[in-house]
Amino acid sequence: MNNVLDKLNWRYATKMFDTSKKVSKEDLNTLLDAARLTASSYGLQPYHFYVIEDEDTRSKLRKASYDQAQITDASYLLVLANKPTFDESLVDDYIDNIIETRGVSRENLDGYSQMMKGALMGLPDAQKNSWTANQTYIALGNLMTIAAEMEIDTCPMEGFDNAQYNEILGLNDKNLNAAVVLAIGYRSEEDQTQHYPKVRYSKEEIITHI
Ligand SMILES: Cc1cc2nc3c(=O)[nH]c(=O)nc-3n(C[C@H](O)[C@H](O)[C@H](O)COP(=O)(O)O)c2cc1C
Protein backbone atom coordinates (compact mmCIF):
# COMPACT_ATOMS: atom_id res chain seq x y z
CA MET A 1 0.00 0.00 0.00
CA ASN A 2 1.99 2.98 -1.23
CA ASN A 3 -0.32 5.45 -2.80
CA VAL A 4 -1.20 8.43 -0.60
CA LEU A 5 -4.89 8.03 -1.39
CA ASP A 6 -4.79 4.33 -0.53
CA LYS A 7 -3.46 5.26 2.89
CA LEU A 8 -6.10 7.93 3.37
CA ASN A 9 -8.83 5.48 2.39
CA TRP A 10 -7.34 2.91 4.76
CA ARG A 11 -7.55 5.38 7.65
CA TYR A 12 -10.84 5.56 9.48
CA ALA A 13 -11.92 6.82 12.87
CA THR A 14 -11.25 3.61 14.78
CA LYS A 15 -13.99 2.59 17.19
CA MET A 16 -12.47 -0.64 18.52
CA PHE A 17 -8.75 -0.95 19.21
CA ASP A 18 -6.95 -4.27 19.59
CA THR A 19 -5.83 -4.20 23.22
CA SER A 20 -3.29 -6.97 22.57
CA LYS A 21 -1.24 -4.85 20.15
CA LYS A 22 0.77 -1.86 21.30
CA VAL A 23 2.27 0.86 19.14
CA SER A 24 6.03 0.90 19.82
CA LYS A 25 7.70 3.75 21.71
CA GLU A 26 9.75 4.45 18.60
CA ASP A 27 6.64 4.92 16.46
CA LEU A 28 5.05 7.00 19.20
CA ASN A 29 8.11 9.25 19.18
CA THR A 30 7.91 9.64 15.41
CA LEU A 31 4.30 10.75 15.80
CA LEU A 32 5.19 13.17 18.58
CA ASP A 33 7.90 14.66 16.38
CA ALA A 34 5.33 15.02 13.60
CA ALA A 35 3.10 16.90 16.05
CA ARG A 36 6.00 19.11 17.08
CA LEU A 37 6.93 19.85 13.46
CA THR A 38 3.39 20.96 12.65
CA ALA A 39 2.95 24.44 11.25
CA SER A 40 1.24 27.01 13.48
CA SER A 41 0.17 30.58 12.92
CA TYR A 42 3.29 32.81 13.13
CA GLY A 43 5.04 29.66 14.45
CA LEU A 44 3.81 30.43 17.97
CA GLN A 45 2.81 26.86 18.93
CA PRO A 46 0.29 27.94 21.58
CA TYR A 47 -0.32 24.42 22.85
CA HIS A 48 1.00 21.49 24.81
CA PHE A 49 0.56 17.80 24.08
CA TYR A 50 -0.11 15.20 26.76
CA VAL A 51 0.55 11.49 26.25
CA ILE A 52 -1.65 9.55 28.64
CA GLU A 53 -0.76 5.96 29.40
CA ASP A 54 -1.65 5.73 33.08
CA GLU A 55 -4.59 3.31 33.38
CA ASP A 56 -6.25 5.01 36.31
CA THR A 57 -6.16 8.39 34.59
CA ARG A 58 -7.51 6.85 31.41
CA SER A 59 -10.44 5.22 33.15
CA LYS A 60 -11.31 8.61 34.69
CA LEU A 61 -11.04 10.23 31.26
CA ARG A 62 -13.23 7.53 29.74
CA LYS A 63 -15.98 8.46 32.20
CA ALA A 64 -15.61 12.06 31.02
CA SER A 65 -15.86 10.90 27.37
CA TYR A 66 -19.31 9.32 27.25
CA ASP A 67 -17.71 5.98 28.08
CA GLN A 68 -16.04 5.74 24.67
CA ALA A 69 -13.89 2.59 24.66
CA GLN A 70 -11.09 4.10 22.56
CA ILE A 71 -10.03 6.19 25.57
CA THR A 72 -8.86 3.14 27.52
CA ASP A 73 -8.25 0.61 24.74
CA ALA A 74 -5.88 2.47 22.42
CA SER A 75 -2.12 2.15 22.96
CA TYR A 76 -1.84 5.83 23.82
CA LEU A 77 -4.16 8.71 24.34
CA LEU A 78 -2.97 12.12 23.20
CA VAL A 79 -4.64 15.18 24.63
CA LEU A 80 -3.96 18.28 22.55
CA ALA A 81 -4.31 21.23 24.90
CA ASN A 82 -4.45 24.86 23.79
CA LYS A 83 -3.56 27.97 25.77
CA PRO A 84 -7.00 29.49 26.43
CA THR A 85 -5.48 32.88 27.08
CA PHE A 86 -2.09 34.50 26.64
CA ASP A 87 -0.18 37.70 27.13
CA GLU A 88 2.95 39.19 25.57
CA SER A 89 5.07 36.40 27.02
CA LEU A 90 3.70 34.07 24.32
CA VAL A 91 5.43 36.21 21.70
CA ASP A 92 8.49 37.01 23.86
CA ASP A 93 9.21 33.31 24.55
CA TYR A 94 8.96 32.55 20.85
CA ILE A 95 11.29 35.41 19.96
CA ASP A 96 13.80 34.06 22.52
CA ASN A 97 13.54 30.66 20.81
CA ILE A 98 14.22 32.15 17.35
CA ILE A 99 17.24 34.04 18.69
CA GLU A 100 18.60 30.87 20.28
CA THR A 101 17.83 28.62 17.29
CA ARG A 102 18.92 30.86 14.46
CA GLY A 103 21.46 33.08 16.16
CA VAL A 104 19.82 36.29 14.99
CA SER A 105 19.79 39.53 16.98
CA ARG A 106 16.79 40.70 19.03
CA GLU A 107 16.78 44.03 17.15
CA ASN A 108 16.27 42.15 13.88
CA LEU A 109 13.11 40.58 15.25
CA ASP A 110 11.65 43.72 16.81
CA GLY A 111 9.34 44.44 13.90
CA TYR A 112 8.06 40.86 13.76
CA SER A 113 7.50 40.86 17.50
CA GLN A 114 5.53 44.12 17.41
CA MET A 115 3.50 42.88 14.46
CA MET A 116 2.47 39.69 16.29
CA LYS A 117 1.66 41.57 19.48
CA GLY A 118 -0.37 44.13 17.54
CA ALA A 119 -2.42 41.40 15.86
CA LEU A 120 -2.98 39.19 18.90
CA MET A 121 -2.91 41.02 22.23
CA GLY A 122 -6.08 43.01 21.67
CA LEU A 123 -8.20 39.97 20.82
CA PRO A 124 -11.09 39.32 23.20
CA ASP A 125 -10.47 36.29 25.48
CA ALA A 126 -12.98 34.07 23.66
CA GLN A 127 -11.20 34.71 20.39
CA LYS A 128 -7.79 34.02 21.92
CA ASN A 129 -9.16 30.68 23.09
CA SER A 130 -10.65 29.71 19.74
CA TRP A 131 -7.56 30.89 17.84
CA THR A 132 -5.18 28.76 19.94
CA ALA A 133 -7.61 25.81 19.88
CA ASN A 134 -7.66 26.05 16.06
CA GLN A 135 -3.89 25.58 16.05
CA THR A 136 -4.20 22.22 17.82
CA TYR A 137 -6.38 20.91 14.98
CA ILE A 138 -3.54 21.41 12.52
CA ALA A 139 -1.42 19.08 14.67
CA LEU A 140 -4.38 16.71 14.89
CA GLY A 141 -4.64 16.49 11.10
CA ASN A 142 -0.92 16.01 10.75
CA LEU A 143 -0.89 13.25 13.36
CA MET A 144 -3.75 11.35 11.71
CA THR A 145 -2.18 11.54 8.26
CA ILE A 146 1.31 10.56 9.38
CA ALA A 147 -0.11 7.73 11.50
CA ALA A 148 -2.02 6.45 8.44
CA GLU A 149 1.18 6.66 6.44
CA MET A 150 2.76 4.42 9.11
CA GLU A 151 -0.32 2.13 9.11
CA ILE A 152 -1.12 3.09 12.66
CA ASP A 153 -4.75 3.64 13.56
CA THR A 154 -6.23 6.67 15.23
CA CYS A 155 -9.50 8.09 16.41
CA PRO A 156 -9.84 11.88 16.64
CA MET A 157 -12.21 12.75 19.46
CA GLU A 158 -14.17 15.77 20.53
CA GLY A 159 -16.75 13.73 22.39
CA PHE A 160 -15.58 14.57 25.90
CA ASP A 161 -16.24 17.08 28.63
CA ASN A 162 -13.28 19.42 28.53
CA ALA A 163 -13.98 20.96 31.94
CA GLN A 164 -13.69 17.47 33.45
CA TYR A 165 -10.55 16.73 31.42
CA ASN A 166 -8.99 19.99 32.62
CA GLU A 167 -9.77 19.01 36.20
CA ILE A 168 -8.50 15.41 35.91
CA LEU A 169 -5.27 16.43 34.16
CA GLY A 170 -4.69 19.55 36.28
CA LEU A 171 -4.68 21.82 33.25
CA ASN A 172 -6.45 24.84 34.74
CA ASP A 173 -3.44 25.85 36.85
CA LYS A 174 -1.22 25.66 33.77
CA ASN A 175 -3.36 27.90 31.55
CA LEU A 176 -4.19 24.91 29.34
CA ASN A 177 -7.45 23.54 28.01
CA ALA A 178 -8.09 20.09 26.53
CA ALA A 179 -9.11 21.00 22.98
CA VAL A 180 -9.16 17.68 21.18
CA VAL A 181 -8.05 14.11 21.77
CA LEU A 182 -6.40 11.49 19.58
CA ALA A 183 -6.48 7.78 20.42
CA ILE A 184 -3.58 5.90 18.81
CA GLY A 185 -3.27 2.14 18.38
CA TYR A 186 -4.12 -0.76 16.10
CA ARG A 187 -7.63 -1.55 14.92
CA SER A 188 -9.43 -4.64 16.15
CA GLU A 189 -10.37 -7.08 13.39
CA GLU A 190 -13.81 -7.05 14.93
CA ASP A 191 -14.32 -3.34 14.34
CA GLN A 192 -16.90 -3.41 11.55
CA THR A 193 -16.52 0.33 10.96
CA GLN A 194 -13.30 -0.33 9.01
CA HIS A 195 -15.39 -1.92 6.25
CA TYR A 196 -17.82 0.97 5.85
CA PRO A 197 -17.46 2.95 2.62
CA LYS A 198 -16.32 6.54 3.17
CA VAL A 199 -19.14 9.06 3.22
CA ARG A 200 -17.88 12.17 1.45
CA TYR A 201 -19.40 14.81 -0.82
CA SER A 202 -18.37 14.62 -4.44
CA LYS A 203 -15.61 16.91 -5.70
CA GLU A 204 -18.26 18.87 -7.63
CA GLU A 205 -20.09 19.57 -4.39
CA ILE A 206 -17.18 20.67 -2.24
CA ILE A 207 -14.56 22.00 -4.63
CA THR A 208 -14.78 25.05 -6.84
CA HIS A 209 -12.12 25.90 -9.37
CA ILE A 210 -12.02 29.56 -10.34
C1 LIG B 1 -12.48 16.82 15.47
C2 LIG B 1 -13.13 15.46 15.40
C3 LIG B 1 -13.80 14.95 16.49
C4 LIG B 1 -14.34 13.66 16.48
N1 LIG B 1 -14.90 13.12 17.62
C5 LIG B 1 -15.20 11.79 17.64
C6 LIG B 1 -15.55 11.14 18.84
O1 LIG B 1 -15.61 11.73 19.93
N2 LIG B 1 -15.80 9.81 18.80
C7 LIG B 1 -15.73 9.08 17.64
O2 LIG B 1 -15.93 7.86 17.68
N3 LIG B 1 -15.40 9.67 16.48
C8 LIG B 1 -15.12 11.01 16.44
N4 LIG B 1 -14.74 11.60 15.27
C9 LIG B 1 -14.67 10.80 14.04
C10 LIG B 1 -15.62 11.26 12.93
O3 LIG B 1 -16.93 10.88 13.23
C11 LIG B 1 -15.13 10.66 11.62
O4 LIG B 1 -13.83 11.16 11.36
C12 LIG B 1 -16.05 10.98 10.45
O5 LIG B 1 -17.29 10.37 10.62
C13 LIG B 1 -15.45 10.53 9.12
O6 LIG B 1 -15.16 9.16 9.13
P1 LIG B 1 -13.69 8.57 8.91
O7 LIG B 1 -12.76 9.39 9.75
O8 LIG B 1 -13.80 7.16 9.43
O9 LIG B 1 -13.38 8.65 7.48
C14 LIG B 1 -14.26 12.90 15.27
C15 LIG B 1 -13.60 13.45 14.16
C16 LIG B 1 -13.03 14.69 14.22
C17 LIG B 1 -12.25 15.19 13.03
The ligand as a Tripos MOL2 file, in Angstrom:
@<TRIPOS>MOLECULE
LIG
   31    33     1     0     0
SMALL
NO_CHARGES

@<TRIPOS>ATOM
      1 C1        -12.4800   16.8160   15.4720 C.3       1 LIG1
      2 C2        -13.1280   15.4580   15.3970 C.ar      1 LIG1
      3 C3        -13.8040   14.9530   16.4950 C.ar      1 LIG1
      4 C4        -14.3420   13.6630   16.4760 C.ar      1 LIG1
      5 N1        -14.8990   13.1200   17.6170 N.ar      1 LIG1
      6 C5        -15.2050   11.7870   17.6370 C.ar      1 LIG1
      7 C6        -15.5490   11.1430   18.8440 C.ar      1 LIG1
      8 O1        -15.6100   11.7300   19.9290 O.2       1 LIG1
      9 N2        -15.7980    9.8080   18.8040 N.ar      1 LIG1
     10 C7        -15.7250    9.0760   17.6410 C.ar      1 LIG1
     11 O2        -15.9340    7.8560   17.6820 O.2       1 LIG1
     12 N3        -15.3980    9.6750   16.4760 N.ar      1 LIG1
     13 C8        -15.1200   11.0060   16.4400 C.ar      1 LIG1
     14 N4        -14.7360   11.6020   15.2680 N.ar      1 LIG1
     15 C9        -14.6680   10.8010   14.0380 C.3       1 LIG1
     16 C10       -15.6240   11.2560   12.9330 C.3       1 LIG1
     17 O3        -16.9310   10.8810   13.2330 O.3       1 LIG1
     18 C11       -15.1310   10.6590   11.6190 C.3       1 LIG1
     19 O4        -13.8320   11.1610   11.3590 O.3       1 LIG1
     20 C12       -16.0480   10.9810   10.4500 C.3       1 LIG1
     21 O5        -17.2930   10.3720   10.6220 O.3       1 LIG1
     22 C13       -15.4460   10.5310    9.1170 C.3       1 LIG1
     23 O6        -15.1620    9.1610    9.1340 O.3       1 LIG1
     24 P1        -13.6930    8.5730    8.9130 P.3       1 LIG1
     25 O7        -12.7580    9.3940    9.7520 O.co2     1 LIG1
     26 O8        -13.7990    7.1590    9.4340 O.co2     1 LIG1
     27 O9        -13.3800    8.6520    7.4760 O.co2     1 LIG1
     28 C14       -14.2570   12.9010   15.2730 C.ar      1 LIG1
     29 C15       -13.6010   13.4540   14.1590 C.ar      1 LIG1
     30 C16       -13.0290   14.6950   14.2230 C.ar      1 LIG1
     31 C17       -12.2490   15.1900   13.0260 C.3       1 LIG1
@<TRIPOS>BOND
     1     1     2 1
     2     2     3 ar
     3     2    30 ar
     4     3     4 ar
     5     4     5 ar
     6     4    28 ar
     7     5     6 ar
     8     6     7 ar
     9     6    13 1
    10     7     8 2
    11     7     9 ar
    12     9    10 ar
    13    10    11 2
    14    10    12 ar
    15    12    13 ar
    16    13    14 ar
    17    14    15 1
    18    14    28 ar
    19    15    16 1
    20    16    17 1
    21    16    18 1
    22    18    19 1
    23    18    20 1
    24    20    21 1
    25    20    22 1
    26    22    23 1
    27    23    24 1
    28    24    25 2
    29    24    26 1
    30    24    27 1
    31    28    29 ar
    32    29    30 ar
    33    30    31 1
@<TRIPOS>SUBSTRUCTURE
     1 LIG1         1 GROUP 0 **** ****
